[in-house]
Structure formats: C-alpha cells, structure tokens
C-alpha cells in the first residue's frame, strides 16, 4: 500500500507497518514509499513500546507525516573489557 | 569533571531537561568514535513513555540487523561547562550493553571544546595550565 493511501485511511494516528518498497536519498536517508499495514496503534505509550520491539523490517510511524523519511546510522559499538579479562 | 575509568571505558554523567524535568543520567560513556550522542530509552523510561509525532525515526544498522532509534528535541542538555538549548538527542535501546546508559559523542565534545585528560581522568573545556597552546 502506498503511504499516501495509509494516510487517507488512517489519518493522524500511529501505524505499525512493514517496509515493502524504498529507495535511498543520498547515503544516509531512506525514503519508504510502500508499506504493508499490520495494525493501527491509538495509544502513544503503546506506540513507543512497539517501536522498540518491532520485528525486522517493521516500524511504527505517525500518519501526520506526508512522507516516510528515515535517517540511517550505524549501531553504537562499545567494546567494553570483559569481566573475565585482567 | 572527573571521569570514572571502569571496565576499560570512560564513564561520566549528563543532564537532560525535558518536559520541565531535570534528568541526571549516570553511567554514560565518553565516545570520540560516535558522531551523535545517544541515551538509553531505559535510562529515561520514567519521563519518556510516549512516541511523539515529531520524533525523527532512525534505523541503526550493525551486528544483529537493524534497530529503531528516535531523535527527539529536548529542552536542553548539560555536560560539565557545555549547555545547549534545545538539543536534538538520539534515544535507543542499549540492552545489548548492560550498565551503559548512553554515549557522549562528538556533537557535544566538539562544540564544548572538551579536552579529555587520560592521565588524571578528567574532562574539561579548552586547554589550560602547562602546555596551553598559544593563540
């Protein structure tokens, strides 16, 4: 489903979606055009929890945004000394 | 301010002001390898419980695949002598790194002109004392 269609059907709320079609804008930005709707989420607290527990390829977004634009970055790499190391 | 050298990392603390709350976050790591500072969502769980429509979604890639993070504008951030109002801070799950509540990256260390003294384990703004660079 196009994002514009999701916005029309479910205005001004959070939706859990699966990414279907996207393209890079430069090196560090992803523009997602098509998604599969999993479900709507009315509670912003639930949306916050589901955002950080969504399975791979899924994410939570608010339909007030005319486009899905996501910044890409690398995960933090903290290399702590092991507790078994001297 | 003093740095706590522990588990091979440099631990300190940072303060966020958000929603009228002043939130002191201990156990954050000084990280000159990080572009953006980052705070664990669990460290701010008491005050950050809602996904805000203005939150900027970020995908973080790396070992284990992609994970969501959020960039949120907070009222202010304070670290030693550095203070910025407002400040765009990244928030993510750091459950893979227990005991670490966040990273202080170059988006704070450079504008704050910080010097990390690894002899005395202190961080302070600008050069001072012996060895001070002439302008």
Backbone of each chain as ProteinMPNN parsed JSONL, in Angstrom:
{"seq_chain_A": "XXXXXXXXXXXXXXXXXXXXXXXXXXXXXXXXXXXXXXXXXXXXXXXXXXXXXXXXXXXXXXXXXXXXXXXXXXXXXXXXXXXXXX", "coords_chain_A": {"N_chain_A": [[0.853, -1.192, 0.0], [0.517, 2.21, -0.823], [2.099, 4.896, 0.996], [0.627, 7.24, 1.021], [-1.932, 6.281, 0.73], [-2.294, 4.862, 3.101], [-2.28, 7.003, 4.838], [-4.596, 8.338, 4.111], [-6.576, 6.499, 4.789], [-6.146, 6.087, 7.5], [-5.979, 8.573, 9.179], [-3.864, 10.781, 11.067], [-2.711, 9.134, 13.194], [-0.854, 6.504, 14.892], [0.809, 3.88, 13.149], [1.637, 0.472, 12.8], [3.824, -0.842, 10.579], [5.075, -2.727, 7.73], [7.987, -2.551, 5.896], [7.956, -2.232, 2.395], [8.696, -1.143, -0.138], [11.373, 0.907, -0.988], [13.715, 3.654, -1.311], [17.073, 4.914, -1.438], [18.01, 8.167, -0.395], [20.569, 9.975, -1.081], [23.359, 9.001, 1.019], [22.62, 8.489, 3.608], [19.931, 8.497, 4.135], [16.699, 7.12, 4.046], [13.954, 6.68, 1.973], [10.766, 5.649, 2.281], [8.343, 4.184, 0.312], [6.258, 2.343, -0.094], [4.248, 0.304, 2.011], [3.2, -2.447, 4.125], [0.325, -2.599, 5.956], [0.197, -3.43, 9.335], [-1.141, -3.006, 11.818], [-3.161, -0.458, 13.397], [-2.233, 1.889, 15.957], [-3.457, 3.301, 18.738], [-2.662, 4.342, 21.155], [-0.148, 6.413, 22.355], [1.809, 5.566, 24.153], [1.834, 2.801, 23.889], [2.634, 2.782, 21.241], [5.242, 3.703, 21.49], [6.444, 1.59, 22.893], [6.085, -0.509, 21.072], [7.521, 0.415, 18.911], [10.186, -0.02, 19.627], [10.277, -2.715, 19.846], [9.6, -3.856, 17.531], [9.5, -6.341, 14.929], [12.085, -7.381, 12.556], [12.331, -5.251, 9.742], [9.954, -4.024, 10.227], [8.184, -1.146, 11.495], [7.093, 1.687, 13.499], [5.087, 4.439, 12.708], [3.895, 7.82, 12.378], [0.893, 8.968, 10.945], [0.629, 11.627, 10.379], [2.794, 12.526, 9.062], [3.738, 13.515, 5.854], [5.48, 12.072, 4.24], [7.544, 9.103, 4.46], [10.473, 9.362, 5.878], [13.576, 8.334, 6.749], [16.396, 8.428, 8.782], [19.602, 6.924, 8.427], [21.937, 5.206, 10.394], [24.944, 3.926, 11.93], [25.026, 1.248, 14.304], [25.809, 1.804, 17.774], [29.087, 1.009, 18.855], [30.331, -0.297, 21.472], [33.102, -1.353, 23.036], [33.611, -3.015, 25.589], [35.742, -3.911, 28.314], [35.995, -7.318, 29.023], [34.523, -8.987, 31.812], [36.022, -11.07, 32.583], [38.519, -10.494, 31.859], [41.853, -9.45, 32.668]], "CA_chain_A": [[0.0, 0.0, 0.0], [1.279, 3.459, -0.812], [1.978, 5.625, 2.256], [-0.456, 8.222, 0.882], [-3.193, 5.558, 0.953], [-2.376, 4.602, 4.544], [-2.61, 8.281, 5.485], [-6.002, 8.649, 3.835], [-7.438, 5.555, 5.506], [-5.912, 6.144, 8.954], [-5.357, 9.876, 9.42], [-3.452, 11.286, 12.373], [-2.511, 8.102, 14.224], [0.315, 5.652, 14.704], [0.571, 2.601, 12.486], [2.746, -0.483, 12.703], [3.858, -1.229, 9.161], [6.232, -3.462, 7.234], [8.568, -1.874, 4.733], [7.864, -3.019, 1.159], [9.465, -0.547, -1.234], [12.044, 2.125, -0.515], [14.943, 3.996, -2.028], [17.988, 5.784, -0.7], [18.195, 9.556, -0.805], [21.923, 10.151, -0.559], [23.915, 7.82, 1.682], [22.186, 8.306, 4.994], [18.491, 8.705, 4.28], [15.861, 6.142, 3.362], [12.596, 7.148, 1.695], [9.934, 4.453, 2.12], [7.157, 4.563, -0.475], [5.154, 1.385, 0.063], [4.292, -0.466, 3.261], [2.053, -3.298, 4.426], [-0.193, -2.214, 7.274], [-0.008, -4.532, 10.284], [-2.285, -2.532, 12.605], [-3.077, 0.911, 13.909], [-1.958, 1.953, 17.395], [-4.044, 4.58, 19.157], [-2.038, 4.819, 22.397], [1.26, 6.79, 22.105], [2.684, 4.76, 25.021], [1.953, 1.506, 23.213], [3.416, 3.027, 20.019], [6.64, 3.821, 21.925], [6.909, 0.238, 23.23], [6.137, -1.339, 19.856], [8.59, 0.914, 18.042], [11.475, -0.602, 20.007], [10.209, -4.179, 19.863], [9.085, -4.297, 16.221], [10.377, -7.305, 14.261], [12.905, -6.854, 11.452], [11.598, -4.74, 8.593], [8.729, -3.355, 10.685], [8.413, 0.052, 12.31], [5.889, 2.452, 13.848], [5.193, 5.797, 12.172], [2.668, 8.595, 12.555], [0.387, 9.316, 9.605], [0.661, 13.08, 10.132], [3.943, 12.796, 8.19], [3.384, 13.301, 4.442], [6.38, 11.076, 3.658], [8.345, 8.348, 5.428], [11.878, 9.669, 5.662], [14.261, 7.763, 7.903], [17.854, 8.555, 8.762], [20.32, 5.674, 8.659], [23.227, 5.357, 11.058], [25.468, 2.65, 12.399], [24.796, 0.972, 15.722], [26.972, 2.125, 18.601], [29.973, -0.123, 19.123], [31.081, -0.097, 22.711], [33.866, -2.574, 23.268], [33.965, -2.972, 26.996], [36.602, -5.003, 28.772], [35.232, -8.432, 29.579], [34.708, -9.118, 33.268], [36.992, -12.147, 32.814], [39.832, -10.006, 31.479], [42.601, -8.781, 33.727]], "C_chain_A": [[0.896, 1.252, 0.0], [1.065, 4.176, 0.528], [0.832, 6.636, 2.194], [-1.817, 7.558, 1.118], [-3.393, 5.24, 2.435], [-2.827, 5.874, 5.267], [-4.085, 8.641, 5.293], [-6.934, 7.789, 4.681], [-7.336, 5.725, 7.027], [-5.254, 7.474, 9.329], [-4.985, 10.104, 10.884], [-3.402, 10.223, 13.471], [-1.236, 7.304, 13.924], [-0.094, 4.364, 14.01], [1.845, 1.764, 12.562], [2.722, -1.014, 11.285], [5.111, -2.041, 8.868], [6.702, -2.755, 5.965], [8.481, -2.776, 3.504], [8.747, -2.453, 0.056], [10.086, 0.769, -0.756], [13.221, 2.448, -1.434], [15.784, 4.945, -1.168], [17.969, 7.191, -1.292], [19.551, 9.951, -0.234], [22.344, 8.89, 0.17], [23.21, 7.494, 2.986], [20.691, 8.493, 5.217], [17.731, 7.685, 3.447], [14.468, 6.742, 3.195], [11.746, 5.905, 1.413], [8.621, 4.845, 1.453], [5.972, 3.65, -0.211], [5.352, 0.552, 1.318], [3.095, -1.425, 3.289], [1.598, -2.934, 5.834], [-0.363, -3.46, 8.138], [-1.193, -4.182, 11.179], [-2.079, -1.073, 12.993], [-2.84, 0.827, 15.422], [-2.454, 3.309, 17.886], [-3.31, 5.186, 20.359], [-0.558, 5.147, 22.153], [2.251, 6.012, 22.979], [2.912, 3.385, 24.393], [2.801, 1.652, 21.938], [4.906, 3.082, 20.342], [7.218, 2.427, 22.214], [7.08, -0.597, 21.952], [7.219, -0.884, 18.893], [9.9, 0.189, 18.336], [11.423, -2.129, 20.101], [9.707, -4.732, 18.532], [10.042, -5.298, 15.587], [11.1, -6.667, 13.071], [12.023, -6.412, 10.29], [10.314, -4.017, 8.945], [9.097, -2.093, 11.473], [7.081, 0.747, 12.566], [6.089, 3.892, 13.378], [3.855, 6.498, 12.339], [2.187, 9.115, 11.206], [0.235, 10.827, 9.397], [1.814, 13.44, 9.2], [3.577, 12.52, 6.729], [4.261, 12.24, 3.761], [7.09, 10.326, 4.778], [9.815, 8.561, 5.075], [12.645, 9.263, 6.912], [15.767, 7.908, 7.749], [18.488, 7.204, 9.093], [21.625, 5.979, 9.365], [23.706, 3.985, 11.519], [25.17, 2.498, 13.891], [26.02, 1.37, 16.529], [27.786, 0.863, 18.875], [30.788, 0.188, 20.368], [31.798, -1.393, 23.016], [34.425, -2.546, 24.682], [34.894, -4.132, 27.333], [35.716, -6.092, 29.393], [35.502, -8.532, 31.073], [35.722, -10.215, 33.592], [38.417, -11.714, 32.476], [40.546, -9.405, 32.675], [42.779, -7.31, 33.399]], "O_chain_A": [[1.888, 1.329, 0.725], [-0.007, 4.081, 1.124], [0.146, 6.865, 3.191], [-2.74, 8.186, 1.638], [-4.503, 5.332, 2.959], [-3.646, 5.825, 6.185], [-4.731, 9.175, 6.194], [-7.936, 8.266, 5.215], [-8.315, 5.533, 7.749], [-4.097, 7.495, 9.749], [-5.688, 9.681, 11.802], [-3.982, 10.396, 14.543], [-0.638, 7.422, 12.854], [-1.177, 3.826, 14.239], [2.959, 2.266, 12.414], [1.719, -1.572, 10.839], [6.069, -2.047, 9.64], [5.908, -2.414, 5.088], [8.878, -3.94, 3.554], [9.465, -3.198, -0.611], [9.403, 1.626, -0.196], [13.657, 1.614, -2.227], [15.277, 5.663, -0.306], [17.92, 7.378, -2.508], [19.67, 10.231, 0.959], [21.758, 7.827, -0.034], [23.206, 6.342, 3.42], [20.239, 8.631, 6.354], [18.074, 7.42, 2.295], [13.879, 7.248, 4.15], [11.975, 5.197, 0.433], [7.886, 5.704, 1.94], [4.832, 4.104, -0.114], [6.467, 0.147, 1.647], [2.112, -1.235, 2.573], [2.385, -2.958, 6.78], [-0.994, -4.431, 7.719], [-2.14, -4.96, 11.291], [-0.973, -0.538, 12.922], [-3.193, -0.157, 16.072], [-1.926, 4.347, 17.489], [-3.335, 6.401, 20.557], [0.211, 4.26, 21.784], [3.403, 5.822, 22.589], [4.032, 2.875, 24.368], [3.583, 0.764, 21.598], [5.734, 2.58, 19.582], [8.347, 2.127, 21.825], [8.079, -1.294, 21.777], [7.774, -1.69, 18.145], [10.637, -0.173, 17.418], [12.434, -2.761, 20.406], [9.424, -5.924, 18.413], [11.259, -5.138, 15.686], [10.766, -5.563, 12.642], [11.087, -7.112, 9.904], [9.653, -3.457, 8.071], [10.185, -1.995, 12.04], [6.072, 0.437, 11.933], [7.136, 4.491, 13.622], [2.811, 5.853, 12.429], [2.975, 9.64, 10.419], [-0.24, 11.258, 8.346], [1.825, 14.522, 8.613], [3.151, 11.413, 6.399], [3.824, 11.588, 2.813], [7.226, 10.83, 5.893], [10.323, 8.009, 4.099], [12.396, 9.781, 8.0], [16.338, 7.556, 6.717], [17.983, 6.448, 9.922], [22.342, 6.904, 8.983], [22.955, 3.01, 11.496], [25.075, 3.478, 14.631], [27.145, 1.287, 16.036], [27.231, -0.213, 19.098], [31.816, 0.863, 20.3], [31.16, -2.424, 23.23], [35.551, -2.113, 24.925], [34.836, -5.195, 26.714], [34.813, -5.808, 30.181], [36.591, -8.195, 31.537], [36.225, -10.297, 34.712], [39.385, -12.425, 32.748], [39.903, -8.906, 33.598], [43.387, -6.574, 34.175]]}, "seq_chain_B": "XXXXXXXXXXXXXXXXXXXXXXXXXXXXXXXXXXXXXXXXXXXXXXXXXXXXXXXXXXXXXXXXXXXXXXXXXXXXXXXXXXXXXXXXXXXXXXXXXXXXXXXXXXXXXXXXXXXXXXXXXXXXXXXXXXXXXXX", "coords_chain_B": {"N_chain_B": [[35.57, 17.921, 35.035], [35.556, 14.841, 36.912], [36.409, 11.693, 35.455], [35.182, 8.414, 35.415], [37.09, 5.707, 35.206], [36.437, 2.671, 34.081], [35.922, -0.784, 33.59], [37.45, -0.574, 31.325], [36.445, 1.597, 29.998], [35.376, 5.069, 29.662], [33.568, 6.573, 31.964], [30.948, 8.882, 32.661], [28.593, 11.493, 33.505], [25.477, 12.948, 32.404], [23.159, 15.64, 31.92], [19.772, 16.005, 31.149], [17.179, 18.243, 30.207], [13.788, 18.031, 30.078], [10.422, 18.349, 29.261], [10.045, 19.925, 31.488], [11.325, 18.53, 33.436], [14.311, 17.777, 35.186], [16.818, 15.727, 34.373], [19.161, 13.634, 35.531], [21.603, 11.646, 34.162], [23.446, 8.95, 34.897], [26.479, 6.995, 34.32], [27.198, 7.186, 31.54], [29.093, 6.88, 28.547], [32.084, 8.356, 27.474], [32.714, 8.953, 24.118], [34.65, 9.275, 21.521], [34.401, 8.186, 19.091], [31.841, 8.342, 18.243], [29.428, 9.953, 16.285], [26.963, 11.12, 16.941], [25.535, 11.814, 20.114], [23.947, 9.552, 22.386], [21.207, 8.203, 24.152], [20.055, 5.755, 26.42], [16.844, 4.293, 26.145], [15.824, 3.076, 28.364], [17.008, 4.382, 30.472], [15.654, 6.735, 30.637], [13.121, 6.093, 31.05], [11.134, 6.739, 32.898], [10.324, 9.273, 32.203], [10.049, 9.359, 29.465], [7.688, 8.09, 27.833], [6.039, 8.028, 25.734], [5.512, 7.913, 22.248], [6.273, 10.565, 20.296], [4.666, 12.59, 17.824], [6.468, 14.264, 16.47], [8.923, 13.065, 16.724], [11.916, 12.008, 15.236], [12.428, 9.304, 13.212], [14.94, 6.806, 13.227], [16.991, 4.398, 11.648], [19.172, 2.071, 12.918], [21.956, 0.402, 11.831], [23.797, -2.675, 11.958], [25.69, -5.237, 13.658], [23.571, -7.989, 14.126], [21.452, -6.938, 12.782], [18.919, -4.463, 11.944], [17.856, -1.745, 13.981], [15.426, 0.299, 15.66], [15.717, 3.774, 16.384], [15.275, 6.964, 17.954], [15.224, 10.383, 17.238], [14.958, 13.089, 19.276], [13.86, 16.34, 20.104], [15.079, 17.91, 22.864], [14.622, 20.041, 25.73], [16.969, 21.051, 26.901], [20.474, 20.216, 27.088], [23.035, 19.346, 29.301], [26.43, 19.221, 29.967], [29.113, 19.098, 31.959], [30.745, 22.099, 31.443], [29.361, 22.595, 29.176], [26.401, 23.549, 27.512], [23.328, 23.296, 25.81], [20.505, 24.649, 24.21], [17.704, 24.381, 22.242], [18.287, 20.789, 22.133], [19.034, 18.195, 19.882], [18.597, 15.012, 20.596], [19.559, 11.575, 20.406], [17.767, 8.567, 21.022], [17.761, 5.231, 22.058], [17.43, 1.636, 22.344], [19.627, 0.197, 24.618], [20.067, -2.328, 25.46], [21.77, -4.348, 24.8], [24.064, -3.581, 25.921], [24.516, -3.759, 28.901], [24.454, -1.768, 31.871], [25.399, 0.491, 30.71], [24.317, 3.68, 30.079], [24.31, 5.395, 27.97], [25.95, 7.332, 25.354], [28.357, 9.876, 25.077], [28.921, 11.834, 22.459], [30.662, 13.275, 19.585], [29.075, 15.424, 18.906], [28.648, 16.805, 21.171], [31.145, 16.937, 22.424], [32.84, 18.331, 20.647], [31.6, 20.984, 20.11], [31.646, 21.783, 22.775], [34.29, 22.076, 23.181], [36.002, 20.21, 24.463], [38.609, 18.805, 26.438], [40.052, 15.736, 26.934], [41.558, 14.391, 29.576], [43.687, 11.915, 30.005], [45.557, 11.207, 31.801], [44.956, 12.188, 34.322], [42.358, 11.478, 34.394], [40.147, 13.235, 33.787], [37.729, 15.492, 32.425], [37.578, 18.5, 30.7], [36.804, 21.852, 29.618], [38.502, 23.267, 26.883], [42.041, 24.079, 26.494], [44.355, 24.331, 29.217], [46.57, 25.568, 31.784], [49.872, 24.094, 32.165], [51.467, 23.63, 29.086], [49.588, 24.852, 27.629], [48.146, 25.917, 24.642], [49.422, 28.446, 22.511], [47.623, 31.204, 21.199]], "CA_chain_B": [[34.948, 16.981, 35.943], [36.249, 13.559, 36.961], [35.907, 10.587, 34.644], [35.328, 7.134, 36.106], [37.686, 4.735, 34.28], [35.871, 1.418, 34.594], [35.716, -1.788, 32.529], [38.165, -0.127, 30.131], [35.738, 2.706, 29.35], [35.394, 6.346, 30.383], [32.182, 6.85, 32.368], [30.64, 10.175, 33.263], [27.141, 11.665, 33.572], [24.956, 14.054, 31.59], [21.836, 16.078, 32.381], [18.799, 16.454, 30.145], [15.963, 18.89, 30.696], [12.734, 17.692, 29.125], [9.088, 18.407, 29.866], [10.147, 20.566, 32.787], [12.071, 17.679, 34.37], [15.765, 17.788, 35.105], [17.102, 14.293, 34.44], [20.589, 13.325, 35.592], [21.808, 10.287, 33.664], [24.802, 8.485, 35.205], [26.989, 5.845, 33.554], [27.301, 7.376, 30.093], [30.475, 6.67, 28.133], [32.684, 9.321, 26.541], [32.995, 8.179, 22.917], [35.07, 10.139, 20.411], [34.073, 7.474, 17.847], [30.413, 8.492, 17.958], [29.046, 11.261, 15.726], [25.864, 11.637, 17.749], [25.313, 11.287, 21.456], [22.84, 8.603, 22.397], [20.79, 7.86, 25.511], [19.241, 4.547, 26.501], [15.433, 4.559, 26.469], [15.544, 2.576, 29.714], [17.514, 5.361, 31.439], [14.713, 7.861, 30.71], [11.827, 5.415, 30.982], [10.157, 7.402, 33.76], [9.892, 10.538, 31.597], [9.825, 9.157, 28.03], [6.819, 6.915, 27.74], [5.153, 8.181, 24.583], [6.069, 8.222, 20.926], [5.758, 11.875, 19.922], [4.596, 12.691, 16.362], [7.623, 14.978, 15.922], [10.147, 12.269, 16.842], [12.511, 11.615, 13.945], [12.798, 7.885, 13.269], [16.276, 6.46, 12.719], [17.326, 2.972, 11.646], [20.589, 1.839, 13.214], [22.384, -0.872, 11.259], [25.022, -3.243, 12.514], [25.586, -6.639, 14.02], [22.244, -8.329, 14.634], [20.412, -6.34, 11.949], [18.535, -3.058, 12.073], [17.04, -1.405, 15.157], [14.899, 1.662, 15.638], [16.115, 4.794, 17.351], [14.465, 8.165, 17.782], [15.87, 11.662, 17.56], [13.943, 13.953, 19.879], [14.348, 17.649, 20.561], [14.865, 18.13, 24.294], [14.747, 21.47, 26.056], [18.388, 21.376, 26.985], [21.408, 19.199, 27.528], [24.145, 19.962, 30.022], [27.534, 18.329, 30.291], [30.174, 19.944, 32.506], [30.5, 23.506, 31.13], [28.605, 22.706, 27.92], [24.955, 23.556, 27.614], [22.705, 23.665, 24.538], [19.043, 24.723, 24.26], [17.372, 22.989, 22.547], [19.291, 19.849, 21.638], [18.433, 17.012, 19.253], [19.27, 13.848, 21.189], [19.11, 10.262, 19.943], [17.376, 7.611, 22.065], [17.662, 3.876, 21.516], [17.606, 0.578, 23.332], [21.036, -0.209, 24.792], [20.021, -3.543, 26.295], [22.937, -5.181, 24.481], [25.199, -3.034, 26.671], [24.028, -3.517, 30.268], [25.295, -0.906, 32.704], [25.739, 1.714, 29.968], [23.089, 4.447, 29.858], [24.391, 6.251, 26.795], [27.262, 7.739, 24.85], [28.537, 11.3, 24.785], [29.654, 11.832, 21.199], [31.334, 14.493, 19.129], [28.137, 16.554, 18.801], [28.786, 17.568, 22.426], [32.564, 17.132, 22.774], [33.479, 19.367, 19.808], [31.137, 22.34, 20.457], [32.056, 22.106, 24.149], [35.769, 22.229, 23.158], [36.479, 19.456, 25.609], [39.889, 18.114, 26.486], [39.952, 14.54, 27.776], [42.856, 14.195, 30.207], [43.729, 10.497, 30.339], [46.494, 10.991, 32.905], [44.251, 12.465, 35.579], [40.966, 11.06, 34.203], [39.266, 14.398, 33.918], [37.357, 16.151, 31.182], [37.311, 19.921, 30.953], [36.714, 22.629, 28.388], [39.664, 24.021, 26.391], [43.365, 23.874, 27.085], [44.646, 25.185, 30.373], [47.762, 25.216, 32.549], [51.11, 23.789, 31.452], [51.219, 23.076, 27.768], [48.499, 25.579, 26.98], [48.545, 26.319, 23.293], [49.32, 29.888, 22.268], [46.634, 31.509, 20.149]], "C_chain_B": [[35.68, 15.644, 35.861], [35.572, 12.549, 36.027], [36.141, 9.316, 35.458], [35.832, 6.106, 35.078], [37.354, 3.335, 34.786], [35.593, 0.478, 33.425], [36.388, -1.355, 31.222], [37.502, 1.029, 29.413], [35.731, 3.932, 30.26], [33.956, 6.751, 30.71], [32.059, 8.232, 32.992], [29.113, 10.3, 33.348], [26.74, 12.896, 32.764], [23.572, 14.401, 32.12], [20.988, 16.518, 31.191], [17.709, 17.229, 30.864], [14.895, 18.645, 29.644], [11.392, 17.696, 29.852], [9.104, 19.013, 31.255], [10.904, 19.739, 33.819], [13.562, 17.809, 34.111], [16.227, 16.359, 35.385], [18.613, 14.071, 34.399], [20.784, 11.861, 35.186], [23.252, 9.866, 33.942], [25.225, 7.388, 34.22], [26.84, 6.021, 32.044], [28.786, 7.398, 29.733], [30.922, 7.797, 27.206], [33.148, 8.55, 25.314], [33.344, 9.103, 21.755], [34.855, 9.442, 19.065], [32.614, 7.582, 17.472], [30.13, 9.892, 17.421], [28.006, 11.905, 16.639], [25.879, 11.024, 19.146], [24.038, 10.453, 21.438], [22.512, 8.28, 23.85], [19.893, 6.626, 25.446], [17.797, 4.904, 26.848], [15.099, 4.084, 27.882], [15.994, 3.566, 30.783], [16.542, 6.529, 31.616], [13.261, 7.362, 30.731], [10.726, 6.147, 31.771], [9.541, 8.636, 33.091], [9.553, 10.401, 30.108], [8.98, 7.901, 27.861], [5.934, 6.954, 26.511], [5.965, 8.468, 23.323], [5.447, 9.549, 20.508], [5.728, 11.979, 18.391], [5.82, 13.377, 15.738], [8.937, 14.223, 16.078], [10.629, 11.862, 15.451], [12.982, 10.167, 14.065], [14.154, 7.656, 12.599], [16.365, 4.942, 12.685], [18.822, 2.847, 11.911], [20.963, 0.45, 12.707], [23.653, -1.359, 11.931], [24.83, -4.708, 12.794], [24.201, -6.912, 14.586], [21.124, -7.663, 13.864], [20.132, -4.892, 12.277], [17.654, -2.859, 13.307], [16.574, 0.03, 15.057], [15.564, 2.522, 16.709], [15.28, 6.027, 17.044], [15.307, 9.382, 18.105], [14.785, 12.614, 18.05], [14.58, 15.256, 20.338], [14.029, 17.811, 22.04], [15.154, 19.589, 24.617], [16.202, 21.884, 26.21], [19.182, 20.153, 27.387], [22.564, 19.929, 28.2], [25.186, 18.901, 30.334], [28.72, 19.187, 30.7], [29.849, 21.401, 32.152], [29.662, 23.699, 29.875], [27.109, 22.653, 28.197], [24.382, 23.966, 26.266], [21.19, 23.619, 24.706], [18.537, 25.149, 22.886], [18.477, 22.088, 22.013], [18.575, 18.63, 21.06], [19.209, 15.781, 19.706], [18.687, 12.556, 20.623], [18.824, 9.358, 21.142], [17.19, 6.235, 21.428], [17.75, 2.878, 22.659], [19.092, 0.222, 23.406], [21.1, -1.476, 25.632], [21.166, -4.498, 25.987], [24.163, -4.744, 25.286], [24.774, -2.727, 28.104], [25.006, -2.678, 31.088], [25.716, 0.371, 32.016], [24.436, 2.437, 29.622], [23.155, 5.358, 28.648], [25.821, 6.543, 26.416], [27.262, 9.251, 24.702], [29.461, 11.382, 23.585], [30.194, 13.206, 20.83], [30.387, 15.681, 18.966], [28.094, 17.367, 20.092], [30.255, 17.904, 22.677], [33.213, 18.233, 21.942], [32.934, 20.763, 20.134], [31.517, 22.749, 21.882], [33.55, 22.322, 24.274], [36.414, 21.472, 24.314], [37.854, 18.843, 25.377], [39.697, 16.933, 27.428], [41.357, 14.23, 28.291], [42.925, 12.754, 30.722], [44.834, 10.166, 31.34], [45.755, 11.128, 34.233], [42.794, 12.009, 35.543], [39.994, 12.181, 34.565], [38.868, 14.847, 32.527], [37.038, 17.6, 31.526], [37.353, 20.665, 29.622], [38.021, 23.366, 28.121], [40.955, 23.655, 27.127], [43.577, 24.803, 28.271], [45.964, 24.711, 30.996], [48.961, 24.943, 31.652], [50.761, 23.162, 30.105], [50.091, 23.774, 27.044], [48.968, 26.09, 25.628], [48.399, 27.826, 23.145], [48.361, 30.113, 21.11], [47.271, 32.337, 19.054]], "O_chain_B": [[36.343, 15.35, 34.867], [34.355, 12.551, 35.841], [37.175, 9.167, 36.108], [35.086, 5.691, 34.192], [37.909, 2.872, 35.782], [35.085, 0.905, 32.388], [35.942, -1.732, 30.138], [37.941, 1.413, 28.328], [36.034, 3.85, 31.451], [33.22, 7.213, 29.838], [32.926, 8.687, 33.737], [28.415, 9.29, 33.268], [27.562, 13.767, 32.481], [22.893, 13.555, 32.701], [21.428, 17.296, 30.346], [17.357, 16.908, 31.999], [15.061, 18.997, 28.476], [11.255, 17.114, 30.928], [8.283, 18.664, 32.104], [11.106, 20.187, 34.948], [14.008, 17.933, 32.97], [16.052, 15.845, 36.489], [19.259, 14.289, 33.375], [20.206, 10.956, 35.788], [24.177, 10.364, 33.302], [24.431, 6.924, 33.402], [26.403, 5.102, 31.352], [29.621, 7.87, 30.504], [30.215, 8.148, 26.261], [33.901, 7.585, 25.447], [32.462, 9.646, 21.09], [35.098, 10.036, 18.015], [32.182, 6.981, 16.488], [30.534, 10.891, 18.017], [28.138, 13.058, 17.051], [26.203, 9.849, 19.317], [23.169, 10.632, 20.584], [23.408, 8.106, 24.677], [19.08, 6.479, 24.534], [17.552, 5.719, 27.738], [14.198, 4.624, 28.524], [15.432, 3.595, 31.878], [16.595, 7.235, 32.623], [12.319, 8.11, 30.467], [9.561, 6.171, 31.372], [8.398, 9.001, 33.367], [8.843, 11.242, 29.556], [9.504, 6.791, 27.761], [5.164, 6.025, 26.266], [6.971, 9.176, 23.355], [4.227, 9.648, 20.38], [6.653, 11.513, 17.726], [6.164, 13.093, 14.591], [9.972, 14.696, 15.608], [9.845, 11.429, 14.606], [13.821, 9.842, 14.905], [14.463, 8.233, 11.557], [15.871, 4.27, 13.591], [19.637, 3.447, 11.21], [20.363, -0.55, 13.102], [24.47, -0.572, 12.407], [23.932, -5.35, 12.249], [23.709, -6.159, 15.426], [19.959, -7.796, 14.238], [20.982, -4.182, 12.813], [16.816, -3.701, 13.629], [17.235, 0.873, 14.45], [15.918, 2.046, 17.787], [14.652, 6.114, 15.988], [16.014, 9.415, 19.113], [13.824, 12.905, 17.338], [15.683, 15.273, 20.885], [12.862, 17.846, 22.432], [15.845, 20.279, 23.868], [16.618, 22.932, 25.715], [18.652, 19.192, 27.944], [23.012, 20.979, 27.739], [24.883, 17.84, 30.881], [29.272, 19.92, 29.88], [28.783, 21.893, 32.523], [29.291, 24.824, 29.538], [26.621, 21.846, 28.988], [24.895, 24.891, 25.637], [20.652, 22.669, 25.275], [18.927, 26.216, 22.411], [19.485, 22.572, 21.5], [17.639, 18.1, 21.659], [20.331, 15.538, 19.26], [17.483, 12.453, 20.39], [19.542, 9.381, 22.142], [16.541, 6.1, 20.391], [18.097, 3.227, 23.787], [19.732, -0.023, 22.383], [22.035, -1.685, 26.404], [21.502, -5.356, 26.804], [25.171, -5.449, 25.328], [24.681, -1.56, 28.483], [26.221, -2.858, 31.008], [26.32, 1.244, 32.639], [23.564, 1.878, 28.957], [22.174, 6.026, 28.323], [26.769, 6.08, 27.05], [26.277, 9.837, 24.253], [30.64, 11.042, 23.675], [30.187, 14.147, 21.623], [30.839, 16.824, 18.895], [27.571, 18.481, 20.112], [30.579, 19.017, 23.092], [34.04, 18.989, 22.453], [33.729, 21.661, 20.412], [31.69, 23.936, 22.16], [34.039, 22.706, 25.337], [37.249, 22.007, 25.043], [38.199, 18.427, 24.271], [39.244, 17.09, 28.562], [42.238, 13.851, 27.518], [42.31, 12.413, 31.732], [45.035, 9.003, 31.691], [45.904, 10.307, 35.139], [42.075, 12.135, 36.534], [39.175, 12.089, 35.479], [39.591, 14.607, 31.56], [36.335, 17.892, 32.494], [37.877, 20.159, 28.629], [38.579, 24.006, 29.012], [40.96, 23.033, 28.19], [43.046, 25.913, 28.317], [46.406, 23.588, 30.755], [49.067, 25.469, 30.544], [49.893, 22.296, 30.0], [49.678, 23.344, 25.967], [50.066, 26.631, 25.504], [47.411, 28.417, 23.579], [48.296, 29.321, 20.17], [46.603, 32.694, 18.083]]}, "name": "protein", "num_of_chains": 2, "seq": "XXXXXXXXXXXXXXXXXXXXXXXXXXXXXXXXXXXXXXXXXXXXXXXXXXXXXXXXXXXXXXXXXXXXXXXXXXXXXXXXXXXXXXXXXXXXXXXXXXXXXXXXXXXXXXXXXXXXXXXXXXXXXXXXXXXXXXXXXXXXXXXXXXXXXXXXXXXXXXXXXXXXXXXXXXXXXXXXXXXXXXXXXXXXXXXXXXXXXXXXXXXXXXXXXXXXXXXXXXXXX"}
